[in-house]
Amino acid sequence: MSDSSLPAGPPTTAQAAGHSQLGKASAYVDQYDASLLFPIPRATSRAEIGVTGSPRFFGADLWTAYELGWLNLRGKPQVALAHILVPCESTHIIESKSFKLYLNSFNNTRFTDADEVKARIRADISAALWQGGPVMSSVGVKLLGPELFGSELIHELDGLNLDRLDIECTRYTPAPELLRAAFDEQPVSEVLVSNLLKSNCLVTGQPDWGSVQISYSGPQIDQEGLLQYIVSFRNHNEFHEQCVERMFMDIWMRCKPARLTVYARYTRRGGLDISPFRTSHPQPVPASVRTARQ
């Protein structure tokens, strides 16, 4: 489905999402259909946080699909887990319900083998993400068959847990003014984590729960203010990827670190979880190891 179905003029993110199947009754298609993927431009939400042109960050969105199945050539059902890496350089994201509907369309379709399924997913997602524009970074797709399910690890985000702090919270929409840093002291390097991240789906208002890891070098960030800031997303309506980019830009502008990485792992919904990763400097994308809540 292309953006030609949207109203004339640049759509807001909410308008774009409103034309998807998110929050609507859906007929589940069980025969392969790539047109089910619904792309949403990244540029609109990025402009809201001061990102125009090339962003100040690198990174990717790590998707894990737990409900993937198809038929082999003899009609026998096959199952797999899928790890999908979406580069943040892509011009679009894919709305999550459309992603689920797309994966469900494999259910009664026959494929030669898992390699054919993987190649089909990579090609379709790439086409949706770039919408005919130049492909700057490739999509990564990894399928794990049942014989590898036991190798999937559960591990909490590493770092100093901010949730230990006994703070008062009164702000439940993003409040970057809560962020403070010690500019007159020696710089530090820290890794800080919290399990108190919660935001809401931009269209349905349903809660999205997550954990977040913030790694930085630079003026020491006030930990109480940072935790209050994380909590301030509690009633905020925005997609996962956009929340993480908003966090990155707010911390970058307010606290002025020399280096910054923001990594969130949201719990799954509809058999999918999304873990956006944004960093100020090139580095490997973290291994997609889920937390206990995922």
C-alpha positions as CSV (number, residue, x, y, z in Angstrom):
1,M,0.0,0.0,0.0
2,S,1.6,3.3,-1.0
3,D,1.3,6.8,0.5
4,S,-0.9,7.8,-2.5
5,S,-3.9,6.6,-0.3
6,L,-3.2,9.5,2.1
7,P,-4.7,13.0,2.1
8,A,-3.1,15.6,-0.1
9,G,-0.1,17.4,1.5
10,P,2.4,16.0,4.0
11,P,0.5,13.8,6.4
12,T,1.1,13.8,10.1
13,T,2.2,10.5,11.6
14,A,-1.2,10.1,13.2
15,Q,-2.9,10.7,9.8
16,A,-0.7,8.2,8.1
17,A,-1.3,5.6,10.8
18,G,-5.0,6.3,10.7
19,H,-5.1,4.9,7.1
20,S,-3.6,1.6,8.3
21,Q,-5.4,-1.4,9.8
22,L,-4.2,-0.4,13.3
23,G,-7.2,-0.3,15.7
24,K,-9.6,-1.6,13.0
25,A,-11.3,-5.0,12.6
26,S,-9.3,-7.0,10.1
27,A,-9.9,-10.0,8.0
28,Y,-6.9,-12.2,8.4
29,V,-5.4,-13.1,5.0
30,D,-3.7,-16.5,5.0
31,Q,-2.3,-16.4,1.5
32,Y,0.9,-14.5,0.9
33,D,0.2,-10.8,0.3
34,A,3.0,-8.2,0.4
35,S,0.6,-5.3,-0.1
36,L,-0.5,-5.7,3.5
37,L,2.7,-3.9,4.7
38,F,1.8,-0.3,5.6
39,P,4.7,2.2,5.5
40,I,4.8,5.4,7.5
41,P,7.3,8.2,6.8
42,R,9.9,8.8,9.4
43,A,10.4,12.4,8.4
44,T,7.2,13.8,9.9
45,S,7.9,12.7,13.5
46,R,11.6,13.5,13.2
47,A,10.8,17.1,12.2
48,E,8.8,17.4,15.5
49,I,12.0,16.7,17.5
50,G,14.2,18.9,15.4
51,V,15.7,16.3,13.0
52,T,15.7,17.5,9.4
53,G,17.9,16.0,6.7
54,S,20.3,13.4,7.9
55,P,19.7,12.5,11.5
56,R,22.3,12.9,14.2
57,F,22.2,9.3,15.1
58,F,22.9,5.8,13.7
59,G,21.0,2.6,14.6
60,A,18.3,0.2,13.8
61,D,14.9,-1.2,14.9
62,L,15.2,-4.8,16.1
63,W,12.0,-6.8,15.5
64,T,11.3,-10.3,16.8
65,A,8.4,-12.2,15.3
66,Y,7.2,-15.1,17.4
67,E,4.3,-16.2,15.2
68,L,5.7,-17.1,11.8
69,G,4.6,-20.2,9.9
70,W,4.1,-21.5,6.3
71,L,3.6,-24.7,4.4
72,N,6.3,-26.8,2.8
73,L,5.7,-28.1,-0.7
74,R,3.9,-31.2,0.7
75,G,1.5,-28.9,2.7
76,K,3.1,-29.6,6.1
77,P,3.2,-26.6,8.4
78,Q,6.6,-25.1,9.3
79,V,7.3,-22.7,12.2
80,A,10.2,-20.3,12.9
81,L,11.2,-17.3,14.9
82,A,12.3,-14.3,12.9
83,H,14.8,-11.6,13.9
84,I,14.4,-8.6,11.5
85,L,16.7,-5.6,11.6
86,V,15.3,-2.4,10.1
87,P,18.0,0.3,9.5
88,C,17.1,3.7,11.0
89,E,18.3,5.3,7.7
90,S,15.2,4.0,6.0
91,T,12.7,6.6,4.9
92,H,9.8,4.7,6.4
93,I,8.8,2.5,9.3
94,I,6.3,-0.3,9.0
95,E,3.2,-0.1,11.1
96,S,3.2,-3.1,13.5
97,K,-0.3,-4.5,12.9
98,S,0.3,-4.5,9.1
99,F,3.6,-6.4,9.8
100,K,1.6,-9.0,11.7
101,L,-1.1,-9.3,9.0
102,Y,1.7,-9.6,6.4
103,L,3.4,-12.5,8.4
104,N,0.0,-14.2,8.8
105,S,-0.4,-14.2,5.1
106,F,2.3,-16.8,4.9
107,N,0.3,-19.3,6.9
108,N,-1.3,-21.3,4.1
109,T,1.2,-20.5,1.4
110,R,3.7,-23.1,0.2
111,F,7.4,-22.3,0.0
112,T,10.3,-24.5,-1.0
113,D,12.2,-23.9,2.2
114,A,13.1,-21.4,4.9
115,D,15.6,-19.7,2.7
116,E,12.8,-18.8,0.2
117,V,10.7,-17.4,3.1
118,K,13.6,-15.4,4.4
119,A,14.4,-13.9,0.9
120,R,10.7,-13.0,0.4
121,I,10.5,-11.2,3.7
122,R,13.8,-9.3,3.1
123,A,12.7,-8.2,-0.4
124,D,9.2,-7.1,0.7
125,I,10.3,-5.2,3.8
126,S,13.0,-3.5,1.9
127,A,10.6,-2.3,-0.7
128,A,8.2,-1.0,2.0
129,L,10.9,0.8,3.9
130,W,12.5,2.6,1.0
131,Q,9.4,3.2,-1.1
132,G,11.3,3.2,-4.4
133,G,14.1,5.5,-3.1
134,P,17.8,4.6,-2.9
135,V,18.5,1.8,-0.5
136,M,21.2,3.1,1.9
137,S,21.2,0.1,4.3
138,S,20.0,-3.4,3.9
139,V,17.4,-5.2,6.0
140,G,18.6,-8.1,8.0
141,V,16.5,-11.2,8.3
142,K,17.3,-14.3,10.4
143,L,15.0,-17.3,10.8
144,L,15.4,-19.7,13.6
145,G,13.8,-23.1,13.3
146,P,12.5,-25.2,16.3
147,E,15.9,-26.9,16.7
148,L,17.4,-23.5,17.7
149,F,14.6,-22.3,19.9
150,G,16.5,-23.5,23.0
151,S,19.4,-21.2,22.2
152,E,17.3,-18.0,22.6
153,L,18.4,-16.3,25.7
154,I,16.7,-14.1,28.3
155,H,18.8,-11.3,29.8
156,E,18.0,-8.0,31.4
157,L,19.6,-4.8,30.2
158,D,23.0,-4.2,31.8
159,G,23.6,-1.0,33.8
160,L,23.0,0.8,37.0
161,N,19.2,0.6,37.8
162,L,17.6,4.0,38.1
163,D,14.5,2.4,39.5
164,R,16.2,2.1,42.9
165,L,15.7,5.9,43.4
166,D,12.8,7.0,45.6
167,I,11.6,9.9,43.6
168,E,8.3,11.9,43.3
169,C,6.7,11.7,39.8
170,T,4.2,14.3,38.7
171,R,4.8,14.6,34.9
172,Y,3.3,12.0,32.6
173,T,3.9,13.6,29.2
174,P,7.5,14.1,27.9
175,A,9.2,16.8,29.9
176,P,12.7,17.4,28.7
177,E,13.1,20.2,31.2
178,L,13.6,17.5,33.8
179,L,16.9,16.6,32.3
180,R,20.0,18.2,34.0
181,A,23.7,17.6,33.8
182,A,26.8,18.7,35.8
183,F,28.5,20.8,33.2
184,D,31.0,22.2,35.8
185,E,32.3,18.8,36.9
186,Q,34.6,16.2,35.4
187,P,32.9,14.1,32.6
188,V,31.9,10.5,33.3
189,S,30.9,7.4,31.4
190,E,27.8,5.6,32.6
191,V,25.3,3.0,31.6
192,L,21.9,3.6,33.2
193,V,18.7,1.4,32.9
194,S,15.1,1.6,33.9
195,N,12.1,-0.8,33.6
196,L,9.6,2.0,34.1
197,L,9.3,3.0,30.5
198,K,5.7,3.1,29.3
199,S,4.1,4.9,26.4
200,N,0.9,4.4,24.4
201,C,0.1,3.4,20.8
202,L,-0.3,6.6,18.7
203,V,-3.6,5.3,17.2
204,T,-5.3,2.9,19.7
205,G,-4.0,4.3,22.9
206,Q,-3.1,0.8,24.1
207,P,-0.2,0.7,26.6
208,D,3.3,-0.1,25.4
209,W,5.6,-1.4,28.1
210,G,9.4,-1.3,27.9
211,S,12.8,-1.2,29.5
212,V,15.4,1.4,28.4
213,Q,19.2,1.6,28.6
214,I,21.0,4.9,28.3
215,S,24.8,4.8,27.8
216,Y,26.8,8.1,27.6
217,S,30.1,9.8,28.1
218,G,30.1,13.5,29.1
219,P,28.8,15.8,31.8
220,Q,27.2,13.6,34.5
221,I,23.4,13.4,34.0
222,D,21.3,13.9,37.1
223,Q,19.9,10.4,37.7
224,E,16.7,11.5,39.5
225,G,15.8,13.9,36.7
226,L,16.6,11.3,34.1
227,L,14.3,8.8,35.8
228,Q,11.5,11.4,36.1
229,Y,12.0,12.1,32.4
230,I,11.6,8.4,31.5
231,V,8.5,8.2,33.6
232,S,7.1,11.3,31.8
233,F,6.5,9.2,28.7
234,R,3.7,7.3,30.6
235,N,0.8,9.0,28.9
236,H,2.5,9.9,25.7
237,N,1.1,8.6,22.4
238,E,3.8,7.7,19.9
239,F,5.3,4.7,18.2
240,H,8.3,2.9,19.8
241,E,10.8,4.1,17.3
242,Q,9.7,7.7,17.7
243,C,9.8,7.6,21.5
244,V,13.4,6.4,21.4
245,E,14.4,9.1,18.9
246,R,12.7,11.7,21.1
247,M,14.6,10.5,24.1
248,F,17.9,10.6,22.2
249,M,17.4,14.1,21.0
250,D,16.2,15.5,24.3
251,I,19.2,14.0,26.2
252,W,21.6,15.1,23.4
253,M,20.3,18.7,23.4
254,R,19.8,19.1,27.2
255,C,22.8,17.2,28.6
256,K,25.3,17.6,25.7
257,P,27.1,14.3,26.1
258,A,30.1,13.6,23.9
259,R,28.6,10.1,23.1
260,L,25.1,8.8,23.6
261,T,23.2,5.6,23.0
262,V,19.6,4.9,23.8
263,Y,18.3,1.4,23.5
264,A,14.7,0.3,24.4
265,R,13.2,-3.1,24.5
266,Y,9.4,-3.0,24.4
267,T,7.3,-6.0,25.3
268,R,5.6,-7.9,22.5
269,R,2.1,-7.4,21.2
270,G,0.5,-9.5,18.6
271,G,3.5,-11.8,18.4
272,L,5.9,-9.0,17.7
273,D,8.3,-7.0,19.8
274,I,10.3,-3.9,18.7
275,S,13.6,-2.8,20.2
276,P,14.8,0.6,18.8
277,F,18.5,1.4,19.1
278,R,20.0,4.9,18.5
279,T,23.6,5.9,18.9
280,S,25.6,9.0,18.2
281,H,28.6,7.0,16.9
282,P,29.0,4.0,14.7
283,Q,29.0,0.7,16.7
284,P,27.6,-2.8,16.3
285,V,23.9,-3.2,16.9
286,P,23.3,-5.2,20.1
287,A,22.5,-8.8,20.0
288,S,18.7,-9.3,20.1
289,V,18.4,-10.9,23.5
290,R,15.0,-10.4,25.0
291,T,14.2,-9.4,28.5
292,A,12.0,-11.5,30.8
293,R,8.9,-9.4,30.0
294,Q,9.4,-9.8,26.3
